[in-house]
Amino acid sequence: MTAPHGIGILGYGGMVGRVACDVLRRLGPVRGGQRRVDPDQDSGAGFEAVRVDLHDRASLDRFCQGCAVVLNCAGPSYRIGDVVAMAALEAGAAYVDAFGGDVLERKLLTGPAGEQGLFVLGAGVFPGVSGVLPRWLFSQGFDMVESMSGHAGGREYCSWGAGADVLLSAVAGFGTPDAIWRQGRVVRQQPDRSGPVSVPGFRDGVFVQPFINRETILLARQSGLDEARWHTVMADEVTMAALSGGCSRLIESGPEVLDAAVGELVRAASLAMAGRHSWYAMTVEVRGRRQGRAVAKRAMLKSSDSYTISGIMAAAVARHILEDRPDNGVHWAFAVLDPDSMVERLRAVPVVESLTVVDIAPDLESKSGVSLEAGVL
């Protein structure tokens, strides 16, 4: 790939990068980079596998040269920071991060890089689809939206990178746990951890962790929401305990205990998966008005694999930038993509079992704080 028109994918052999690579290789030249290169994958027209170390700036610079877009599917984001983004900028490439998040945004916005280059963050499932799905739902019969509540999670294997990002999201500035967005500000709340709760769209009782990140705040501001809530969902108490315990250890001891905390979370997730099928779900409830009347709807996405969804989302953002490059600046993926097109793309993915919308009663709530259904659209 000598001409600056192809896409470079870092972490192309990982659970997210592999999916994005498979999609993008059908569209044009792709350069795949990671620390260990599999010779069997270095084949086929238009694909080049490169050994690259993210902590070796010289090898990273060589990887980015000639790329029009650099898609980072490696992690964890806490350790990568803005290293890849800066290498992409110097190579004249747009940068897409399958996770990114609040911390990376702050780094980019505090210097001149945010005006000199194009950076798109949160191009995965959460953040990413977690912003696209509400935007799409806002257009499904609302004249005005007032509030939103979302849940995302399930039971599936946890990679080391994903586990690190989940833990660090709660303690290292990637968002605010036990908080909601209300009337223009983040409000901390006392969580109810008494036991599993019933949430529409999820199997059996689940454990939930309220959580607000930058994506949700931007979405709420842009859409004029009075209130916005998100919840991370765990299917079992063992995994939830590992998540809570890991967060507590990181708060007390700092990043030096990250490896041990992530290891415990990965083991807990593997134990929970023993003899079971993986599943992942995302639900979004929106309340608002149509022709002066109160309206409420719920979108429900059910899938067997969140990593594939992340890869599809990341590939869609990279493709969009390659074909219709936005203006320079720091953007979030949910605001870059057309939500109708992305929802149709998700519905065509084999691991997505369903993506539906139902009407819910706008003024009735169950004891667990979720609305009662009132028919299917």
N, C-alpha and C positions, 0 to 999 in steps of 0.2 A: 504494500500500500504506500506508494510514493507520492501520489497527488493528495492534497488536503481536502478530501471529500468523503472519507470513510469514517467509521465509528470505531473507537477503541474502548474495549470493555475490560476493566480491571476486576479480577475475581471471576473470570469467565467460567471456571469449573465449579463454582459454588452452587448452592441450592437456588439462589436467585439469579446469579450470573449465567448459569447454564441455560435457563429458560430464555433470558433476554438474548443470549448469543444465538440460540436456535432460531428465534424469530428474526433477528436482524440479519443473519447470514443469508436469508432468502431475499433480502432487499438490496444488498450491495456489499462492498468490501468491508471486512471486519478484522480488526487486530485484537487478539485476546491476550491478556497479560495476567500472570500470577507468579508466585515464587517458585512453584514446581510446575513444569510444563510436561504434559503427557504427549509423547511423540505421535501416538495414535490419533490424537485430535488435530494435529498439525497437518491437515490434509483437506483437499477440496478447493475448488476455485474460489478465490476471493477471501480466503481465511489465512491469517498469519498468527501463529502462537509465539509469544515472546516471554522470556523469563525476565521478571521485573520484581524488584524489592521496593516496596513503598517507602522504606526508610533509607534508601540509597537514591539520593536526588539525581545523580547522573543517569542511572538506569531508568528512572521515572521520566526524566526529560526526553531520553531517547524514545521511550514508548509513546509519549504524547506528540512528538514531531510527526507531521503529516496527517494528523487526525483533525477532522472538522468538529467532531463531538467526542468528548471523553466521558464515558458512563462508568461511575464507580459503584460496583456491587460488592466491594470488599468491606470488611469491618473489623473491630467495632469503630463507630464514628468518633468516639471519645479519644481513641489513640491516633486516628488518622488526622483529625482536625482539618485544617485548610491546606495541607501539604499537596494533595492531588489537585485541588482547585487552583492553587497558585502555579503548579506545573502546566496545567491546561491553559491558563491565562497566558503564560509566557510563550506557549507554543501556538497561540492564536486560535485555540479550540474553545468551543462552548463546553460547559461542565454540567453534568447531570449526576445527582447523588441519589441512590436508591433509598437512603435514609436521611443523611444530613441532619437538619433540625435546627432547634433554637440556637445552640452554641455556635454552629457553623455560620448561621445567618448573622449573628452578632459580630463574629470575626470579619466577615466580608463587608459589613456595613460600616465598620469603624475605620476602614482604610479606603484608599482610592480604588481598590480592585473592583468594588461593587459598581462603579461607573465605567470602568475600562473593559469589563468582560461580561459574558452572559453566564449566569449560574442559576440552575433550577434544582431546588431541594425537595425532599419529601416525595420521591418518585417510587414509592413502594405500596404496600397495603395499608400501613399505619405508621407514619403519615403517608397520604397519597390517595388511595381509594376512599379512605375515611373523610376526605374533603370532597372528592368527586361525587360520591353517593348522595350526600346532603344537597349539593348544588343541583343535581339532577332531580331530586325529590321536590325542591323548591318550585320547580317548573311544572309539577304534576297537579295542577288545579288550585294553586294559591294566587291570590292577588297581592297578598302581603304575608310574610312569615314573621312569627313572633318568638318562638322558642324551638329548641332542638335538643334531643337526648339520644345518645348513641351508645351501643355496646359492641365490643369486638374481642374475639378470642375463641378458645376451644381446647381441643386435646390433640396435640401432634408432637412429633419429635422436635427438639430444640437444638439448633446448631450452636456452636460456641459463640460465634459472632452475634447471632440473634439474642442469645441469653445475656451477653454483655450489654447490648444496646437496651434491652428491657430493664435490666437492673440500673444502668446508668441514667436511663430516662427518668427514673424516680428520684435520683439523688445528686445528679451532676449538672443540673441546669437545662435539661432537655424538656422540661415541663414542670408542672406543679401537681403532686399527688394530693388526694383528698381535697379537691378544689373544684369549683364551677365558675363559669363566666356569668355575671349578673349585672345588668345596667352599667356596662362599660368598664367593669373591673373584675379581677380575679378575687374570689371569695373563698377562704378556707372553710372547710366543714369537718365536723366530727364524724368519721365513718362508722357505719354499723357493721361490725364483724362478728355478729352473733351466730352466723351459720349460712348455709346455702340458701339462695333465693331463686324464685321462678322468674325467668325472663323470656318473653315471647321470642320465638325464633331459635332458642337454645334448648339443648337436650337436657332433660332432668333439672335438678337444682345445680346452680353454679355459684362460684364465689366471685365477687366483683370488687374492683378497686377504682374509685373515682379518680379522674386524671384529666388535666387541661394542659394542652401544649400550644405552641405558637400557631400551628395550622388552624386549630379551632378558634383561637382568638381572632385571627385575620378573617376567617370565614364569617364569624359573628359580626365583626365590624362592617365588612363589605355588604352583608345581607341585612343589616339593621336589626339583628336579633336582640331581644331583651335578655334572653337567658340561653346558655348553651352548656351541655353536660356531655362528658365522655366517660366510659367505664371500660377498663381492661378486665377481661373475663378469663377465669381459670376454671377448668372443669372439675378439679378435685382439690381436696384440702391439703394433700401432700405437696403439690406443686405450689399452691398458694403460700404454704408455710415456708417453702424454700425461697420464694420470691420475697416475702416479708423479712425473713431472716437475713437474706443477702443484702437487702437494702439497709437494714439496721447495722450490719457489720461494716458496710461501706461508709455510712454516716459516722460511725464511731472511729474507724481505723483508716479510712481513706482508700485510694485506688490500689494500694499495695496488696489488699486482700481480694482484689477483683478476680484473679484466677481461681482461687478457692471457692468464692461465692458462686461464680459462673459454673464451676464443676458440680457443685451441689444442685444447682437449678437444672442442669442438663441431666444429671442422674435421676432427679425426681421426675422430670418429664418422661424419661425413658421408662421408669418404673410404672408410671401411670398409663403408658401406652401398651404395656405387656398384654398380649392377647386381644388387643382392641384395635379398631379401625380409627384412623385419624379423621378429624373433622374440624372445620373452622367456620365461624358464622359472624356476620356483621349486621346489626339492625340499627336503623335510624328512624326516630319518631320526630315529626315536625307538626307544630300547631301554628295556625294563622287564620287568615280571613279570605273569603271569596264572596264577592258581592255583598259584603257586610255581615255575612254569616260566619260563625266559628267553624273551622275545618281542621281535621287532624288526619294524618296519614302515616303509615309505617312502611318503609322499604326493608326487605329482608334478603340478604345474600347468604346462601348456604353452599359450602364447598368442602372438599376433602383435603385441601392443601393451600395454605396461605402463601407459601414460598413461590408457587407457580403464579399466583395472582400478582405478587410483587414483581416477578420477572416480566410479566405481560405489561404491567403498568410502566416499569422502567423502560422497556423497549418502545412503548407507545410515545413516551416523552422524547426519547432520543430521536425517534423517527420524525416526530413533529418538528423538532428543532432543525433537523437536517433538511426537511422539505419546506418549512415556513418559519425561518429563524425570527424569534421575537426581538424586541429592542434589548440592548444591553441593560444589565441590572441584575438584582437578586430577586428571583421569582420562586413561588411555590408551585409544585406540579398541579395541584388541584385547580389553580387559577389559570394555568396555561392551556390545558386540554379542554376540548369541547365535551361537556358531560354526557350529552346524548350519544355521541359517537363512542365514548369510552364504555358506557353501559352496554351498548350493543356488542362491543368487542368482548367484554367480559362474559356476556351471555353465550358467546360462541366458544368459550374455553371449556374443554371437556371436564376439568375438575370442578367447575361451577355447576352445581346441581340445580340451582334455581336462583332467580333474582326477581322478586315480585313486589307488588305494592298492594296494601289493603287499607281500607278506611278504618279508622278507629274513632271511638266516641270522644269528642273533644273535651268533655267536661268530667269524664269518669275515669278514675284511676284505681288500680288494685292496691292492696296493702303494701306490695313490694315497690310501688311507685311507678308501675308501668301501666299503660292504658289497655282498656278492653277492646277487643275486635268488634267490628260492625260490618263485616262483609268484605268480599274480595273484588278488586277492580279487574 
